[in-house]
């Protein structure tokens, strides 16, 4: 019998299995597809590889700004895709190498009883079970995926050529990243969103700024869009990015009476399901579908299984990054959320046009916006649109976690000339 059986080898399941191994548990990791889950195979890694390639191309296009003359630039999308696949394969091999001491079972899984799982035509037993089965793209009525004209974000990563014209439905994180990516690579992009502005869950100042930048880049932005009026035949491809759903079909949850909440596996504050020895973590159980949050949940779930000193999986400081060009990042409360919570809100801003480092790299579009508690002066949130936002947000993640004030952050010496030193100038 295993101490722990983990269903799903994405970021939640893989990190949970690693933590279980560190705790000297006998553990097996079950995965029906490829190791790495959504993050490695259909999400974080492959999209960011493609985005990095597009970034390199955009830099080459404006090389004359840096005094470098280049001619006959072109995009070789076949080579870009080959680079993406090579990096994904290399990272998958690295994950497999770290499985030493863990039994990896490449099979589907079905719960038979609280301690039995059917895998590969046989039954295995485990004292504890962690479900970390991830998520999948959601389709749209009337615009169902046909894997040719109308495709999901997963399928968009496998395109063999750059679409001449591209309609992206849904201007959330995934939709905006694809819009930015394919626009740089040469597609004529239309981005349609049913809500009044892009990125409905982000700070509205950032969303409005991104919309202005997109329009400057000739991306057609349609907000308040009527999806029923869309004609797919007017575009080379249509990517539907309207969200993701928990990947729980076929797991046999109904066999054990495991409760669901809003289409996700229901868990308590400690990530335990309605069955005492079965836990769930990551996209299949969480409203926050981010790889780093899934890893945090997976590790927390394992520790709660074996520890008498259990702790809630309620860390509110979860940075979120959007790898458009320019990047966006946020952590903690944005302005609207802070005001809705009844807090005395103090807003500080810095525009990257005042940054020497931003001028050096010729990326001056954007700003840093910091939300402080007007009574305690503690930083309670930050949002960034601009160069290296995904790296800069780490400073504010620590600030929010440690309840620092903006004055305390300013007291830190940052190197010059860097983007980070801009924090000293927030007012």
Secondary structure, DSSP 8 states (H G I E B T S, - for coil): -EEEEEE--SHHHHHHHHHHHHTT--EEEEESS-TTHHHHHTSHHHHHHHHHHHHHHHHHHTGGGGT----S----HHHHHHHHHHHHHHHHHHHHHTTTTSEEEES-EEEEETTEEEETTEEEEEEEEEE---EEE---TTS---SSSEE-HHHHTT-SS--SEEEEE--SHHHHHHHHHHHHHT-EEEEEESSSSSSTTS-HHHHHHHHHHHHHTT-EEEES--GGG--GGGSSEEEE-S-EEE--TTS-HHHHT--EETTEE---TTSB-SSTTEEE-GGGT-S---HHHHHHHHHHHHHHHH-SS---S------EEE-SSSEEEEEE--HHHHHHTT--EEEEEEEGGG-HHHHHTT----EEEEEEETTT-BEEEEEEEETTHHHHHHHHHHHHHTT-BHHHHHTS---SS-SGGGGGG--
